[in-house]
Amino acid sequence: MIQSAIAIVTGLILGLFTLIISVIAAIEEAGRRGLVALGVPHQVQTALLALLLLVLVVLSFRLFGRLFGVLIAAVLLALLFHALFAPEVTAFSF
């Protein structure tokens, strides 16, 4: 019984975390598309998106507490590293 309750709570936390990360990724993608549409150079785009991700990290700490904030910050840092080191990779081909 307790294991089921723990599994349900863990599932809810994971689901909420996935939803939050999906929204943040959509915001980042919309920001990238907006900057491309405005003709902003790639290096400036990267800097602006890094600032956007920093703001989203701060907001995640404010809105979702430390637990979600740390998890979201880890994912956002992974997105930042992806934007910095592999910006041209958009799809995989097999």
C-alpha positions as CSV (number, residue, x, y, z in Angstrom):
1,M,0.0,0.0,0.0
2,I,2.7,2.5,0.9
3,Q,4.8,1.5,-2.1
4,S,1.8,2.2,-4.3
5,A,1.4,5.7,-2.7
6,I,5.1,6.4,-3.2
7,A,4.8,5.3,-6.8
8,I,1.8,7.5,-7.4
9,V,3.5,10.5,-5.9
10,T,6.7,9.9,-7.8
11,G,4.7,9.6,-11.0
12,L,2.9,12.9,-10.3
13,I,6.2,14.6,-9.6
14,L,7.7,13.2,-12.8
15,G,4.7,14.2,-14.8
16,L,4.7,17.7,-13.4
17,F,8.5,17.9,-14.1
18,T,8.0,16.8,-17.7
19,L,5.2,19.3,-18.2
20,I,7.4,22.1,-16.8
21,I,10.4,21.2,-18.9
22,S,8.1,20.9,-22.0
23,V,6.8,24.4,-21.5
24,I,10.3,25.8,-20.9
25,A,11.6,24.1,-24.1
26,A,8.7,25.5,-26.0
27,I,9.5,29.0,-24.7
28,E,13.2,28.5,-25.7
29,E,12.3,27.3,-29.2
30,A,9.8,30.2,-29.7
31,G,12.6,32.6,-28.6
32,R,15.0,31.0,-31.1
33,R,12.5,31.2,-33.9
34,G,11.7,34.8,-33.1
35,L,15.4,35.7,-33.1
36,V,15.9,33.9,-36.4
37,A,12.9,35.7,-37.9
38,L,14.4,39.0,-36.8
39,G,17.7,38.2,-38.5
40,V,19.7,38.3,-35.3
41,P,23.3,36.9,-35.8
42,H,23.9,33.4,-34.4
43,Q,26.4,34.5,-31.7
44,V,23.9,37.1,-30.4
45,Q,21.1,34.5,-30.5
46,T,23.2,32.2,-28.3
47,A,23.9,35.0,-25.8
48,L,20.3,36.0,-25.6
49,L,19.1,32.5,-25.3
50,A,21.6,31.9,-22.5
51,L,20.1,34.9,-20.7
52,L,16.6,33.6,-21.3
53,L,17.6,30.2,-19.9
54,L,19.1,31.9,-16.9
55,V,15.9,33.8,-16.3
56,L,13.9,30.6,-16.6
57,V,16.2,28.9,-14.0
58,V,15.6,31.8,-11.6
59,L,11.9,31.6,-12.2
60,S,11.9,27.8,-11.7
61,F,13.5,28.3,-8.3
62,R,10.9,30.9,-7.4
63,L,7.9,29.1,-8.6
64,F,8.6,25.5,-8.0
65,G,10.8,25.4,-4.9
66,R,14.3,24.0,-4.5
67,L,13.5,20.4,-5.5
68,F,12.0,21.3,-8.9
69,G,14.3,24.2,-9.3
70,V,17.4,22.0,-9.1
71,L,16.0,19.4,-11.4
72,I,14.8,22.1,-13.9
73,A,18.2,23.9,-13.6
74,A,20.0,20.7,-14.5
75,V,17.9,20.2,-17.6
76,L,18.2,23.9,-18.6
77,L,22.0,23.7,-18.2
78,A,21.9,20.7,-20.6
79,L,19.9,22.8,-23.0
80,L,22.4,25.6,-22.7
81,F,25.3,23.3,-23.3
82,H,23.5,21.9,-26.3
83,A,22.9,25.4,-27.6
84,L,26.5,26.4,-27.1
85,F,28.3,23.2,-28.4
86,A,25.9,21.7,-30.9
87,P,23.7,24.6,-32.3
88,E,23.4,23.3,-35.8
89,V,22.3,19.7,-34.8
90,T,18.5,19.7,-35.1
91,A,17.7,16.2,-36.1
92,F,19.3,12.7,-36.1
93,S,19.6,10.6,-39.2
94,F,20.1,6.9,-39.1
